[in-house]
Amino acid sequence: MKIKNKKTGYVFDISDTEGKRLITENSEEFEPLDKRLMPKTKKPKTVKEKVIEESCLKALRKDQIIQELRHLSVKYNPKARKDDLIELLKKTGGV
């Protein structure tokens, strides 16, 4: 595996396991020359996306949230408050 030091531009060849470890631990300093080996990163949500997501969940009725939890096969307390069910839905990735 060929890795490039971003600061110096030096390219060196090391084993795959060492290369993956270097890239994951020091991604600011090292990058692989093969872009397919780059670690996957999540794009952070913008403030607009966060607000829209929150307001959409608040707009749902309690029975709609319960229906979504059933669809995801998540165990829940039917007597729980709507806010608790929304948090449960967020944790299970239903959003």
Secondary structure as a PSIPRED ss2 file (coil, helix, strand):
# PSIPRED VFORMAT (PSIPRED V4.0)

   1 M C   1.000  0.000  0.000
   2 K E   0.000  0.000  1.000
   3 I E   0.000  0.000  1.000
   4 K E   0.000  0.000  1.000
   5 N E   0.000  0.000  1.000
   6 K C   1.000  0.000  0.000
   7 K C   1.000  0.000  0.000
   8 T C   1.000  0.000  0.000
   9 G C   1.000  0.000  0.000
  10 Y C   1.000  0.000  0.000
  11 V E   0.000  0.000  1.000
  12 F E   0.000  0.000  1.000
  13 D E   0.000  0.000  1.000
  14 I C   1.000  0.000  0.000
  15 S C   1.000  0.000  0.000
  16 D H   0.000  1.000  0.000
  17 T H   0.000  1.000  0.000
  18 E H   0.000  1.000  0.000
  19 G H   0.000  1.000  0.000
  20 K H   0.000  1.000  0.000
  21 R H   0.000  1.000  0.000
  22 L H   0.000  1.000  0.000
  23 I H   0.000  1.000  0.000
  24 T H   0.000  1.000  0.000
  25 E H   0.000  1.000  0.000
  26 N C   1.000  0.000  0.000
  27 S C   1.000  0.000  0.000
  28 E C   1.000  0.000  0.000
  29 E C   1.000  0.000  0.000
  30 F E   0.000  0.000  1.000
  31 E E   0.000  0.000  1.000
  32 P E   0.000  0.000  1.000
  33 L C   1.000  0.000  0.000
  34 D C   1.000  0.000  0.000
  35 K H   0.000  1.000  0.000
  36 R H   0.000  1.000  0.000
  37 L H   0.000  1.000  0.000
  38 M C   1.000  0.000  0.000
  39 P C   1.000  0.000  0.000
  40 K C   1.000  0.000  0.000
  41 T C   1.000  0.000  0.000
  42 K C   1.000  0.000  0.000
  43 K C   1.000  0.000  0.000
  44 P C   1.000  0.000  0.000
  45 K C   1.000  0.000  0.000
  46 T C   1.000  0.000  0.000
  47 V H   0.000  1.000  0.000
  48 K H   0.000  1.000  0.000
  49 E H   0.000  1.000  0.000
  50 K H   0.000  1.000  0.000
  51 V H   0.000  1.000  0.000
  52 I H   0.000  1.000  0.000
  53 E H   0.000  1.000  0.000
  54 E H   0.000  1.000  0.000
  55 S H   0.000  1.000  0.000
  56 C H   0.000  1.000  0.000
  57 L H   0.000  1.000  0.000
  58 K H   0.000  1.000  0.000
  59 A H   0.000  1.000  0.000
  60 L C   1.000  0.000  0.000
  61 R C   1.000  0.000  0.000
  62 K H   0.000  1.000  0.000
  63 D H   0.000  1.000  0.000
  64 Q H   0.000  1.000  0.000
  65 I H   0.000  1.000  0.000
  66 I H   0.000  1.000  0.000
  67 Q H   0.000  1.000  0.000
  68 E H   0.000  1.000  0.000
  69 L H   0.000  1.000  0.000
  70 R H   0.000  1.000  0.000
  71 H H   0.000  1.000  0.000
  72 L C   1.000  0.000  0.000
  73 S C   1.000  0.000  0.000
  74 V C   1.000  0.000  0.000
  75 K C   1.000  0.000  0.000
  76 Y C   1.000  0.000  0.000
  77 N C   1.000  0.000  0.000
  78 P C   1.000  0.000  0.000
  79 K C   1.000  0.000  0.000
  80 A C   1.000  0.000  0.000
  81 R C   1.000  0.000  0.000
  82 K H   0.000  1.000  0.000
  83 D H   0.000  1.000  0.000
  84 D H   0.000  1.000  0.000
  85 L H   0.000  1.000  0.000
  86 I H   0.000  1.000  0.000
  87 E H   0.000  1.000  0.000
  88 L H   0.000  1.000  0.000
  89 L H   0.000  1.000  0.000
  90 K H   0.000  1.000  0.000
  91 K H   0.000  1.000  0.000
  92 T C   1.000  0.000  0.000
  93 G C   1.000  0.000  0.000
  94 G C   1.000  0.000  0.000
  95 V C   1.000  0.000  0.000
